[in-house]
Amino acid sequence: MQIKARILWLEGKRANSPSFVPDLRKKGFQVDIVQTGSAALTNIEHNNPHVVVINAASLRTSGKRTCKSIHEQSSELPILVIENPDYPFTAGTPASVVLSLPFTSRKLINRIAPYIPGGGKKTIKAGAIYLDIERRQVRSGDREEQLTPRLTTLLIILMQHPGEVIKREDLFKKVWDTNYTGDTRTLDVHISWLRRAIEANPRKPQYLKTIRGVGYRLDID
């Protein structure tokens, strides 16, 4: 890692599951350990971590309540949950990643890396959307999808202009590297594919909006 990435690690006092903290520290991560949800909220306020890991496997709960509290306090802070097998972590809770034991330290680090500034060779962020340009992988909420080179280029342009309406013709020219804009229907198809990758409900997009008669806009609020 090229930066001192800060991880807030929430783990119970009597953790029976393996602790990954020593391995994370060997890899250069700065890891702060807390044992309660309230302590986690205080740490976030003062230390501004890059990622929060909730080791629910070491707790007697699913970690859902803590996850929601953290999200309410800092909605864009990535949260990784190590699932408690006795308390399954169901959908609908704002975790960026949910892992189930057993897994290796390498897998854990790979799942954390996209959320760390500079963690990948080139990762960009817009709101809750993270794009690993090198791997052409996008993360949005708890979704992770592989993109084609064309979709990656399209998403990069949109992420570089959050909240701005980009005309259809301009998008088509940039993504397809052409001055011909007589038929941009293929752009509409790629927009629909991109929505499937980043939207929880592509039919009612939260992020990628159509501005009728003009073009598209990426909303990240």
N, C-alpha and C positions, 0 to 999 in steps of 0.2 A: 504494500500500500504506500502511496506517495504522500499521504496526509495522515495526521493522527485522528483517525475516525473514532467518534465517541458513541459507545453503545451503553444504553441503560438496560441492566439485566435484573429482572424481578424473579426471585427464586425463594421458595420456602426454606425455613430453618432446617427442616429434616428432609432434605432432598434425597430420594432413593435412586433417582435417575442419574445418569452420568453427567458431571458438570463439564461444559465445554469452555468455561471461562479461561482456564490455563492455556488452551490451544489458541483461543482468540488473542490473548495477550502476547503469545509468542509470535503471532502474525502481525503484531504492531497495533492492534486495536486498544483503545483506552476503554476499559470496562468498569462501570460503576455498578455495584451490586446493592439492591435494596430488597427488603423482605415484605413490604406491604404496599398496597395500592396508593395510600396517602403519601408514603415516602416517595413513590415514583412520581406523583404529580408535583411534589416539591422539587425534586431533582430536575424535572423537565423545565420548570419555571426558571431555575437558577443556572443550569448547566447546558441547556439547549442541545441535547443529544441528537445524533443523526438518525438513530434507529432505537426502538424499544423492543426488547425480547421478553415476553412473558412465558416463563417456564411453568405452564399450568400443570405439567406432569409432576411437579414438586409441590403443588398446592392441593387442597382438598376441594377445589372448585374448578369450573371450566375456564375461568379467567375472563368470561364475557363481560361482567360488570366493570372490571378494571379496564378492559379494552375500550368499552364505551366511554368511560370517564376520561381516559387519555385522549380519545378522539374528540370529545367535546371541548377539552382544553386546548388541544392543538390538532386541528383537523387534518393537516397535511403531513403530520409526523408518521412515518412508516412503523407499523407494528407487526412483529413476527411472533406467532404463538406456537409453543411446543405443546401439542394437545395432550390432555389427560385422558387416557383410554377409558376411565370410569365416568368421565363427564364429556361426551363428544362435543366438539366445537361446531355447531351448525352454521349454516349460511345466514347472512343478514347482519352479522356483527362486523364492524369495520376493521378487520385484520387484513393486512397486505399479503401475508403469507401464513399458512397453517401447515406445520410439519408434525408427522406422527412418528414416534420412536418405533424401531431403532433407525438411526441414520448416523452418518459419519460427520466429523468436524468439517471435512472438506465440503460436504453438501451444505452444511449450515453456512459456511463462509460464502459459498457460491450464491446462496439465496439472499445473503445480506449485501453482497458487493454492489448490486445495481442501485441500491438506495444510498450508497456512500458517494459523496462528491469525489470524482476521480477514481472511484472503485473499479470501474471498467476502464479500458483504454480510452473510450469515448462514450460517455453516458450523458444524455441531456434530460432535463426535467421540465415539465409544465404542469403546475398543480399536482394532481395525484397521478399523472402519467409519466412513466419513466421509459426511455427508449435507449437500449444498448445498440448503438449504431453498428459496432463491429459484428455483433452476433445477430443483428436484425431481430431482436426480441423486445417486445413491448410489455410493460406491466401497467395495469390499470385496476386499482382496487385489489381484489383477490384473483384477477384474471392475468394470465400469462400466455402470450401468443407469439408464434413465429411469423415474421412478415417476409414478403417477397422484396427484392430490391426496389421495385417500383413503389410499393406501398410504403417502404421505409423512407424513400425520398419525399413522397407526398406528406407523410406524417412530420418529417423534419421541417418542411416549409410551414406547415400549420402551427407546429410548436414554437417556431421562431417568431410567429406573429400572433400570439394569444390575444383573443378579444377583437381582432381586426377582421373585417370582411375582405376576403380575397376573391377577386373576380374569377369566374370559371375560366375565361380565356387565359388569364395570367397563370393560373394553376396549371392548365394544360400545357402552355408553352414551357414552363419551368420543368415539369415532371417528365414530359415526353421530348423535351429539347427540340422543339419545332416552332415554326412561325405559323403553321397551318392550324386554324381553329374552326374549320368548316363543320366538323363533326366532333363534338366533345362528349358524346354519350358514353364512351369508354371511361371517362372521368367519373361519371355517375356510378358506374359499376364498381370502380375502385373505391369510391367513397362508401358504398354499401359494404364492401369487404372490410374496409377499415373500421367501420362501425361495429361489425361483428367481433373485431379484435379488442376494441377498447370500451364498448358500451355494455352495461348490464342488460339493457333492453334496446337493441338496435332500432326497433320500431318507434321508440320514444327516446331519442338520443339526449343524453345529459350534456355531452361535451361537443360533439361535432354537429353543428346546426346548419341547416339549409336556409339561405337568405334568398327567397324566391326572386327570380329575375336578375339576380346579381351574382351570387356565388356561395361560398362556404365560410364559416367562422368556427374557430375552436374556443369554446368557453371553458375556463378552468376554475372558476369560482364555485 
